[in-house]
């Protein structure tokens, strides 16, 4: 596969030159002389139709790769009988051309394929080549809005998807959420037992806050992540920065223990990184009273999310499902935990479930992943506060901005 293992930011001019006379248009790469633009010299009477055709062509090409195994489009590369023949480049404003490509794709492909990226490669004589990378999509199938058609890349051509292909694509996402939710429920049931044989460690008693980050790639057959970064003799910087020292390999992957071996008297939790990329973060709340502070839960969950997402960025790909749960919470009362807030009398009703599984959140876009974790977690927190009979989390203002506890 062309550029296999390379990030788009690693692509250089020489990588494109190396394609000439060797690389052939196939299921993973396509060559274009232009950047889906219409020349100013075109007859004005034909210009509108040509712009529409170019727009449809761009959306079709991108969606075909997204609906298949992903791929690359090289704009500014001539081809002869399918082989890259000459890196002629483009005389365009690269920034404007990239902006146009992104705008057309966002407006013309439904749903928009996450992870789409375009990068200019400087050539000579002020010319550039544009490299478009389309990763394999996990929220397929993608439809070209103007034609209402679904396309897939086969060999070196774009074909309409068959009914079987469409059926398989539509059922995959639904199947993922069903499997993810079943896994989460099973794990929460196990964690609530504390000394269950399927626990990586024996937890101390208390209420436990459980965060699961489940990538859609977790359910690809024989798809395992590389856990060598956690090798005790060769830990890389990001592993050290996260403090993943107090851990060990186990049957499921790698577990990092929080507590006893860090000069504490009890185990307060753990982080389990599964071989399929799922991350399970568990933290213990030492409960001496029947009330549970919603603000405290939020603080713990935000830290869990920051920790898990940092790992996720290095090990697996979007999209991901995020799920927050509480174990052994039956009989407890949810209060705000904010000073100066008059608690609602109706909030004094104890929880009637041992385990509370909040509705999950699905993240598809890199922009979401790199965003403020407090904003990303807000929908989950609002639902948690609803259980305590509040309209929303009071640690956010009405516009959704995080204000924290006063």
ChimeraX attribute file (.defattr): number of C-alpha atoms within 10 A of each C-alpha:
attribute: neighborCount
match mode: 1-to-1
recipient: residues
	/A:1	10
	/A:2	15
	/A:3	16
	/A:4	7
	/A:5	8
	/A:6	9
	/A:7	9
	/A:8	16
	/A:9	12
	/A:10	9
	/A:11	15
	/A:12	13
	/A:13	14
	/A:14	10
	/A:15	12
	/A:16	19
	/A:17	15
	/A:18	11
	/A:19	18
	/A:20	17
	/A:21	14
	/A:22	10
	/A:23	19
	/A:24	21
	/A:25	20
	/A:26	18
	/A:27	21
	/A:28	24
	/A:29	23
	/A:30	24
	/A:31	24
	/A:32	17
	/A:33	17
	/A:34	20
	/A:35	24
	/A:36	19
	/A:37	15
	/A:38	15
	/A:39	11
	/A:40	8
	/A:41	7
	/A:42	11
	/A:43	10
	/A:44	10
	/A:45	8
	/A:46	9
	/A:47	15
	/A:48	12
	/A:49	11
	/A:50	18
	/A:51	15
	/A:52	13
	/A:53	13
	/A:54	16
	/A:55	21
	/A:56	20
	/A:57	14
	/A:58	21
	/A:59	25
	/A:60	29
	/A:61	21
	/A:62	28
	/A:63	32
	/A:64	30
	/A:65	29
	/A:66	29
	/A:67	27
	/A:68	20
	/A:69	16
	/A:70	20
	/A:71	25
	/A:72	24
	/A:73	23
	/A:74	23
	/A:75	23
	/A:76	23
	/A:77	26
	/A:78	19
	/A:79	20
	/A:80	12
	/A:81	8
	/A:82	15
	/A:83	19
	/A:84	24
	/A:85	19
	/A:86	17
	/A:87	22
	/A:88	17
	/A:89	25
	/A:90	20
	/A:91	14
	/A:92	17
	/A:93	12
	/A:94	20
	/A:95	11
	/A:96	10
	/A:97	17
	/A:98	20
	/A:99	12
	/A:100	16
	/A:101	19
	/A:102	16
	/A:103	11
	/A:104	16
	/A:105	23
	/A:106	14
	/A:107	15
	/A:108	22
	/A:109	22
	/A:110	18
	/A:111	17
	/A:112	24
	/A:113	25
	/A:114	20
	/A:115	19
	/A:116	19
	/A:117	16
	/A:118	23
	/A:119	17
	/A:120	21
	/A:121	19
	/A:122	16
	/A:123	16
	/A:124	8
	/A:125	8
	/A:126	11
	/A:127	17
	/A:128	23
	/A:129	27
	/A:130	24
	/A:131	24
	/A:132	22
	/A:133	23
	/A:134	28
	/A:135	22
	/A:136	20
	/A:137	23
	/A:138	23
	/A:139	21
	/A:140	23
	/A:141	26
	/A:142	27
	/A:143	21
	/A:144	26
	/A:145	16
	/A:146	14
	/A:147	10
	/A:148	12
	/A:149	12
	/A:150	24
	/A:151	27
	/A:152	26
	/A:153	26
	/A:154	16
	/A:155	12
	/A:156	14
	/A:157	14
	/A:158	17
	/A:159	14
	/A:160	15
	/A:161	18
	/A:162	12
	/A:163	9
	/A:164	9
	/A:165	14
	/A:166	19
	/A:167	12
	/A:168	13
	/A:169	17
	/A:170	14
	/A:171	11
	/A:172	17
	/A:173	16
	/A:174	12
	/A:175	12
	/A:176	20
	/A:177	16
	/A:178	12
	/A:179	15
	/A:180	24
	/A:181	18
	/A:182	11
	/A:183	13
	/A:184	22
	/A:185	16
	/A:186	11
	/A:187	16
	/A:188	23
	/A:189	15
	/A:190	16
	/A:191	24
	/A:192	21
	/A:193	16
	/A:194	20
	/A:195	15
	/A:196	14
	/A:197	10
	/A:198	13
	/A:199	15
	/A:200	21
	/A:201	17
	/A:202	15
	/A:203	22
	/A:204	16
	/A:205	18
	/A:206	18
	/A:207	21
	/A:208	27
	/A:209	24
	/A:210	27
	/A:211	25
	/A:212	27
	/A:213	26
	/A:214	29
	/A:215	24
	/A:216	26
	/A:217	20
	/A:218	22
	/A:219	17
	/A:220	10
	/A:221	8
	/A:222	9
	/A:223	12
	/A:224	17
	/A:225	17
	/A:226	13
	/A:227	15
	/A:228	12
	/A:229	16
	/A:230	21
	/A:231	15
	/A:232	14
	/A:233	7
	/A:234	11
	/A:235	15
	/A:236	13
	/A:237	10
	/A:238	14
	/A:239	17
	/A:240	13
	/A:241	10
	/A:242	12
	/A:243	11
	/A:244	19
	/A:245	15
	/A:246	15
	/A:247	19
	/A:248	15
	/A:249	16
	/A:250	13
	/A:251	9
	/A:252	13
	/A:253	20
	/A:254	22
	/A:255	24
	/A:256	21
	/A:257	22
	/A:258	20
	/A:259	17
	/A:260	13
	/A:261	12
	/A:262	11
	/A:263	7
	/A:264	10
	/A:265	9
	/A:266	15
	/A:267	19
	/A:268	20
	/A:269	23
	/A:270	22
	/A:271	24
	/A:272	26
	/A:273	25
	/A:274	20
	/A:275	19
	/A:276	23
	/A:277	26
	/A:278	25
	/A:279	26
	/A:280	21
	/A:281	24
	/A:282	25
	/A:283	24
	/A:284	23
	/A:285	17
	/A:286	12
	/A:287	12
	/A:288	8
	/A:289	8
	/A:290	12
	/A:291	17
	/A:292	20
	/A:293	13
	/A:294	21
	/A:295	21
	/A:296	15
	/A:297	19
	/A:298	21
	/A:299	13
	/A:300	17
	/A:301	24
	/A:302	19
	/A:303	14
	/A:304	22
	/A:305	23
	/A:306	14
	/A:307	15
	/A:308	23
	/A:309	20
	/A:310	15
	/A:311	17
	/A:312	21
	/A:313	13
	/A:314	11
	/A:315	17
	/A:316	21
	/A:317	18
	/A:318	22
	/A:319	20
	/A:320	24
	/A:321	20
	/A:322	22
	/A:323	23
	/A:324	24
	/A:325	23
	/A:326	24
	/A:327	23
	/A:328	21
	/A:329	24
	/A:330	16
	/A:331	14
	/A:332	20
	/A:333	20
	/A:334	26
	/A:335	21
	/A:336	24
	/A:337	19
	/A:338	17
	/A:339	8
	/A:340	8
	/A:341	11
	/A:342	9
	/A:343	16
	/A:344	12
	/A:345	8
	/A:346	9
	/A:347	18
	/A:348	15
	/A:349	14
	/A:350	15
	/A:351	17
	/A:352	12
	/A:353	14
	/A:354	16
	/A:355	20
	/A:356	21
	/A:357	18
	/A:358	15
	/A:359	14
	/A:360	19
	/A:361	17
	/A:362	17
	/A:363	17
	/A:364	21
	/A:365	16
	/A:366	15
	/A:367	11
	/A:368	13
	/A:369	18
	/A:370	12
	/A:371	10
	/A:372	12
	/A:373	16
	/A:374	23
	/A:375	16
	/A:376	18
	/A:377	19
	/A:378	21
	/A:379	16
	/A:380	21
	/A:381	25
	/A:382	18
	/A:383	17
	/A:384	24
	/A:385	20
	/A:386	15
	/A:387	18
	/A:388	25
	/A:389	18
	/A:390	19
	/A:391	11
	/A:392	20
	/A:393	25
	/A:394	23
	/A:395	23
	/A:396	18
	/A:397	12
	/A:398	10
	/A:399	6
	/A:400	15
	/A:401	12
	/A:402	16
	/A:403	11
	/A:404	15
	/A:405	15
	/A:406	10
